Amino acid sequence: MNPTALLKDAFTGPGAVTRLAGAAVLVTTLAAQHPHPAFERARAKDLFSLIPNWKFFAPNPATHDYHYLYRTLDENRRTSDWVELDLIEHRRMSQAFWFASRRSEKAVFDICTAIIKSIAKGEDPTDSPGFRVLAEFIRRQIRDSARVSQVRGFQFAVVRAAGHDDAEDPEVLYVSTYQAMNPVSPGFLKAA
């Protein structure tokens, strides 16, 4: 068949509207992946979020790592040395395809980011849900370690480091007040 006739049928033949709409979505999707703001116009007009966002890198990638440290307070009111939580597990090749355990690392990172942002605004984070989740996460890590019966409370710190860049010193971003190891539940949560 004649190439001109094939091209004409693509734009005028049966199913031409569907082919044109599919081509328009494909071109718009590819253009929307470009980082330049001019290519974001189509996404701004996309009221139903039909244009996917398949960018391979985060718009604001993390440039630092958070390290979480805690120290405990025993029944005799003695504090332990600071202990760093090791949240990052050793990577295996299979995790390039399936890495569900990474979700907890990411969740703790996101919660910590929210807490640090509230501190930067001058807010007290101790009443925030993120603080309570992070404190409970650290409490669980302490419970999973040894001698929990002797622990009365704990204090945690968040330290920011540049990862593999040794030129930048770690920075202490936040040190919590002491948290009870066995917090008292509100009255409405207690069993009758």
CYANA upper distance limits for C-alpha pairs under 8 A (distance plus 0.5 A):
  1 MET  CA      5 ALA  CA      7.70
  1 MET  CA      6 LEU  CA      7.71
  2 ASN  CA      6 LEU  CA      6.90
  3 PRO  CA      7 LEU  CA      6.73
  4 THR  CA      8 LYS  CA      6.61
  5 ALA  CA      9 ASP  CA      6.55
  6 LEU  CA     10 ALA  CA      6.69
  7 LEU  CA     11 PHE  CA      7.21
  8 LYS  CA     12 THR  CA      6.52
  8 LYS  CA     13 GLY  CA      7.95
  9 ASP  CA     13 GLY  CA      4.84
  9 ASP  CA     14 PRO  CA      8.20
  9 ASP  CA     16 ALA  CA      8.07
 10 ALA  CA     16 ALA  CA      6.24
 10 ALA  CA     19 ARG  CA      7.94
 11 PHE  CA     16 ALA  CA      5.63
 11 PHE  CA     17 VAL  CA      8.13
 11 PHE  CA     19 ARG  CA      8.44
 11 PHE  CA     20 LEU  CA      7.73
 12 THR  CA     16 ALA  CA      6.07
 15 GLY  CA     19 ARG  CA      6.83
 16 ALA  CA     20 LEU  CA      6.54
 17 VAL  CA     21 ALA  CA      6.55
 18 THR  CA     22 GLY  CA      6.55
 19 ARG  CA     23 ALA  CA      6.58
 20 LEU  CA     24 ALA  CA      6.58
 21 ALA  CA     25 VAL  CA      6.69
 22 GLY  CA     26 LEU  CA      6.64
 23 ALA  CA     27 VAL  CA      6.63
 24 ALA  CA     28 THR  CA      6.49
 25 VAL  CA     29 THR  CA      6.39
 25 VAL  CA     51 ILE  CA      7.76
 26 LEU  CA     30 LEU  CA      6.68
 27 VAL  CA     31 ALA  CA      6.59
 28 THR  CA     32 ALA  CA      6.46
 28 THR  CA     42 ALA  CA      7.47
 28 THR  CA     51 ILE  CA      7.84
 29 THR  CA     33 GLN  CA      7.11
 29 THR  CA     51 ILE  CA      6.18
 29 THR  CA     52 PRO  CA      6.88
 29 THR  CA     53 ASN  CA      8.10
 30 LEU  CA     34 HIS  CA      7.93
 31 ALA  CA     39 PHE  CA      6.44
 32 ALA  CA     39 PHE  CA      5.78
 32 ALA  CA     40 GLU  CA      6.24
 32 ALA  CA     42 ALA  CA      7.54
 32 ALA  CA     43 ARG  CA      7.30
 32 ALA  CA     51 ILE  CA      8.30
 32 ALA  CA     53 ASN  CA      7.76
 33 GLN  CA     39 PHE  CA      8.21
 33 GLN  CA     53 ASN  CA      6.96
 33 GLN  CA     54 TRP  CA      6.97
 33 GLN  CA     55 LYS  CA      6.24
 34 HIS  CA     39 PHE  CA      6.83
 35 PRO  CA     39 PHE  CA      7.88
 36 HIS  CA     40 GLU  CA      7.94
 37 PRO  CA     41 ARG  CA      8.06
 40 GLU  CA     44 ALA  CA      6.75
 41 ARG  CA     45 LYS  CA      7.01
 42 ALA  CA     46 ASP  CA      6.80
 43 ARG  CA     49 SER  CA      8.09
 43 ARG  CA     51 ILE  CA      7.00
 46 ASP  CA     50 LEU  CA      7.02
 46 ASP  CA     51 ILE  CA      7.40
 57 PHE  CA     61 PRO  CA      7.64
 63 THR  CA    162 ALA  CA      7.22
 64 HIS  CA    160 ARG  CA      6.80
 64 HIS  CA    161 ALA  CA      6.06
 64 HIS  CA    162 ALA  CA      5.06
 64 HIS  CA    163 GLY  CA      6.59
 65 ASP  CA    160 ARG  CA      6.20
 65 ASP  CA    161 ALA  CA      5.82
 65 ASP  CA    162 ALA  CA      6.61
 65 ASP  CA    163 GLY  CA      6.30
 66 TYR  CA    109 PHE  CA      7.57
 66 TYR  CA    112 CYS  CA      8.42
 66 TYR  CA    158 VAL  CA      6.98
 66 TYR  CA    159 VAL  CA      6.13
 66 TYR  CA    160 ARG  CA      5.19
 66 TYR  CA    161 ALA  CA      6.93
 67 HIS  CA     84 GLU  CA      7.62
 67 HIS  CA     85 LEU  CA      7.88
 67 HIS  CA    158 VAL  CA      6.31
 67 HIS  CA    159 VAL  CA      5.54
 67 HIS  CA    160 ARG  CA      6.75
 67 HIS  CA    161 ALA  CA      7.92
 68 TYR  CA     84 GLU  CA      6.29
 68 TYR  CA     85 LEU  CA      6.12
 68 TYR  CA    156 PHE  CA      7.49
 68 TYR  CA    157 ALA  CA      6.34
 68 TYR  CA    158 VAL  CA      5.46
 68 TYR  CA    159 VAL  CA      6.94
 69 LEU  CA     82 TRP  CA      6.55
 69 LEU  CA     83 VAL  CA      5.79
 69 LEU  CA     84 GLU  CA      4.71
 69 LEU  CA     85 LEU  CA      6.37
 69 LEU  CA    156 PHE  CA      6.00
 69 LEU  CA    157 ALA  CA      5.67
 69 LEU  CA    158 VAL  CA      7.07
 69 LEU  CA    159 VAL  CA      8.31
 70 TYR  CA     82 TRP  CA      5.91
 70 TYR  CA     83 VAL  CA      5.87
 70 TYR  CA     84 GLU  CA      7.03
 70 TYR  CA     85 LEU  CA      8.13
 70 TYR  CA    138 ILE  CA      8.33
 70 TYR  CA    154 PHE  CA      7.16
 70 TYR  CA    155 GLN  CA      5.99
 70 TYR  CA    156 PHE  CA      4.61
 70 TYR  CA    157 ALA  CA      6.69
 71 ARG  CA     79 THR  CA      7.05
 71 ARG  CA     80 SER  CA      5.86
 71 ARG  CA     81 ASP  CA      6.33
 71 ARG  CA     82 TRP  CA      5.24
 71 ARG  CA     83 VAL  CA      6.66
 71 ARG  CA    154 PHE  CA      6.09
 71 ARG  CA    155 GLN  CA      5.99
 71 ARG  CA    156 PHE  CA      6.99
 72 THR  CA     79 THR  CA      6.00
 72 THR  CA     80 SER  CA      5.87
 72 THR  CA     81 ASP  CA      8.37
 72 THR  CA    151 VAL  CA      6.84
 72 THR  CA    152 ARG  CA      7.93
 72 THR  CA    153 GLY  CA      6.28
 72 THR  CA    154 PHE  CA      4.68
 72 THR  CA    155 GLN  CA      6.91
 73 LEU  CA     77 ARG  CA      6.11
 73 LEU  CA     78 ARG  CA      6.02
 73 LEU  CA     79 THR  CA      5.04
 73 LEU  CA     80 SER  CA      7.10
 73 LEU  CA    151 VAL  CA      6.34
 73 LEU  CA    152 ARG  CA      6.03
 73 LEU  CA    153 GLY  CA      5.56
 73 LEU  CA    154 PHE  CA      6.17
 74 ASP  CA     78 ARG  CA      6.03
 74 ASP  CA     79 THR  CA      7.07
 74 ASP  CA    150 GLN  CA      6.00
 74 ASP  CA    151 VAL  CA      5.00
 74 ASP  CA    152 ARG  CA      5.55
 74 ASP  CA    153 GLY  CA      7.49
 75 GLU  CA    150 GLN  CA      6.51
 75 GLU  CA    151 VAL  CA      6.92
 75 GLU  CA    152 ARG  CA      6.11
 85 LEU  CA    141 GLN  CA      8.44
 87 LEU  CA    105 GLU  CA      6.97
 88 ILE  CA    105 GLU  CA      7.42
 91 ARG  CA     95 GLN  CA      7.30
 92 ARG  CA     96 ALA  CA      8.19
 94 SER  CA     98 TRP  CA      6.90
 94 SER  CA     99 PHE  CA      8.26
 95 GLN  CA     99 PHE  CA      5.11
 99 PHE  CA    103 ARG  CA      8.41
101 SER  CA    105 GLU  CA      7.97
102 ARG  CA    106 LYS  CA      6.73
103 ARG  CA    107 ALA  CA      6.50
104 SER  CA    108 VAL  CA      6.71
105 GLU  CA    109 PHE  CA      6.74
106 LYS  CA    110 ASP  CA      6.61
107 ALA  CA    111 ILE  CA      6.62
108 VAL  CA    112 CYS  CA      6.57
108 VAL  CA    134 LEU  CA      7.44
109 PHE  CA    113 THR  CA      6.66
110 ASP  CA    114 ALA  CA      6.80
111 ILE  CA    115 ILE  CA      6.81
111 ILE  CA    130 GLY  CA      5.93
111 ILE  CA    131 PHE  CA      8.15
111 ILE  CA    133 VAL  CA      8.47
111 ILE  CA    134 LEU  CA      7.56
112 CYS  CA    116 ILE  CA      6.63
112 CYS  CA    130 GLY  CA      7.98
112 CYS  CA    134 LEU  CA      8.02
112 CYS  CA    158 VAL  CA      8.49
113 THR  CA    117 LYS  CA      6.66
114 ALA  CA    118 SER  CA      6.82
114 ALA  CA    130 GLY  CA      7.63
115 ILE  CA    119 ILE  CA      6.78
115 ILE  CA    125 PRO  CA      6.54
115 ILE  CA    130 GLY  CA      7.04
115 ILE  CA    131 PHE  CA      7.12
116 ILE  CA    120 ALA  CA      6.68
116 ILE  CA    173 LEU  CA      7.89
116 ILE  CA    174 TYR  CA      8.19
117 LYS  CA    121 LYS  CA      6.96
118 SER  CA    122 GLY  CA      7.08
118 SER  CA    123 GLU  CA      5.85
118 SER  CA    124 ASP  CA      7.75
118 SER  CA    125 PRO  CA      6.90
119 ILE  CA    123 GLU  CA      5.65
119 ILE  CA    124 ASP  CA      6.86
119 ILE  CA    125 PRO  CA      7.01
125 PRO  CA    130 GLY  CA      8.45
125 PRO  CA    131 PHE  CA      6.59
126 THR  CA    131 PHE  CA      6.12
126 THR  CA    132 ARG  CA      7.64
127 ASP  CA    131 PHE  CA      7.43
127 ASP  CA    132 ARG  CA      7.84
128 SER  CA    132 ARG  CA      7.05
129 PRO  CA    133 VAL  CA      6.67
130 GLY  CA    134 LEU  CA      6.63
131 PHE  CA    135 ALA  CA      6.50
132 ARG  CA    136 GLU  CA      6.57
133 VAL  CA    137 PHE  CA      6.57
134 LEU  CA    138 ILE  CA      6.75
135 ALA  CA    139 ARG  CA      6.51
135 ALA  CA    156 PHE  CA      8.47
135 ALA  CA    179 GLN  CA      8.22
136 GLU  CA    140 ARG  CA      6.59
137 PHE  CA    141 GLN  CA      6.89
138 ILE  CA    142 ILE  CA      6.77
138 ILE  CA    156 PHE  CA      8.39
139 ARG  CA    143 ARG  CA      6.71
139 ARG  CA    154 PHE  CA      8.36
139 ARG  CA    181 MET  CA      7.16
140 ARG  CA    144 ASP  CA      6.70
141 GLN  CA    145 SER  CA      7.06
142 ILE  CA    146 ALA  CA      8.21
142 ILE  CA    148 VAL  CA      7.49
143 ARG  CA    148 VAL  CA      6.07
147 ARG  CA    151 VAL  CA      7.63
151 VAL  CA    181 MET  CA      7.24
152 ARG  CA    180 ALA  CA      6.83
152 ARG  CA    181 MET  CA      5.97
152 ARG  CA    182 ASN  CA      8.13
153 GLY  CA    178 TYR  CA      6.74
153 GLY  CA    179 GLN  CA      5.84
153 GLY  CA    180 ALA  CA      4.81
153 GLY  CA    181 MET  CA      4.92
153 GLY  CA    182 ASN  CA      8.23
154 PHE  CA    178 TYR  CA      5.78
154 PHE  CA    179 GLN  CA      5.79
154 PHE  CA    180 ALA  CA      7.11
154 PHE  CA    181 MET  CA      7.11
155 GLN  CA    175 VAL  CA      7.84
155 GLN  CA    176 SER  CA      6.24
155 GLN  CA    177 THR  CA      6.42
155 GLN  CA    178 TYR  CA      5.03
155 GLN  CA    179 GLN  CA      6.57
156 PHE  CA    175 VAL  CA      6.38
156 PHE  CA    176 SER  CA      6.00
156 PHE  CA    177 THR  CA      8.28
156 PHE  CA    178 TYR  CA      8.31
157 ALA  CA    172 VAL  CA      7.74
157 ALA  CA    173 LEU  CA      8.05
157 ALA  CA    174 TYR  CA      5.97
157 ALA  CA    175 VAL  CA      4.75
157 ALA  CA    176 SER  CA      6.71
158 VAL  CA    172 VAL  CA      6.63
158 VAL  CA    173 LEU  CA      6.12
158 VAL  CA    174 TYR  CA      5.68
158 VAL  CA    175 VAL  CA      7.03
159 VAL  CA    170 PRO  CA      7.00
159 VAL  CA    171 GLU  CA      5.99
159 VAL  CA    172 VAL  CA      4.84
159 VAL  CA    173 LEU  CA      6.01
159 VAL  CA    174 TYR  CA      7.67
160 ARG  CA    170 PRO  CA      6.10
160 ARG  CA    171 GLU  CA      5.69
160 ARG  CA    172 VAL  CA      6.85
160 ARG  CA    173 LEU  CA      7.15
161 ALA  CA    168 GLU  CA      7.91
161 ALA  CA    169 ASP  CA      7.33
161 ALA  CA    170 PRO  CA      4.95
161 ALA  CA    171 GLU  CA      6.98
162 ALA  CA    166 ASP  CA      7.86
162 ALA  CA    168 GLU  CA      6.86
162 ALA  CA    169 ASP  CA      8.26
162 ALA  CA    170 PRO  CA      7.65
179 GLN  CA    183 PRO  CA      8.33
185 SER  CA    189 LEU  CA      6.79
185 SER  CA    190 LYS  CA      7.19
186 PRO  CA    190 LYS  CA      7.41
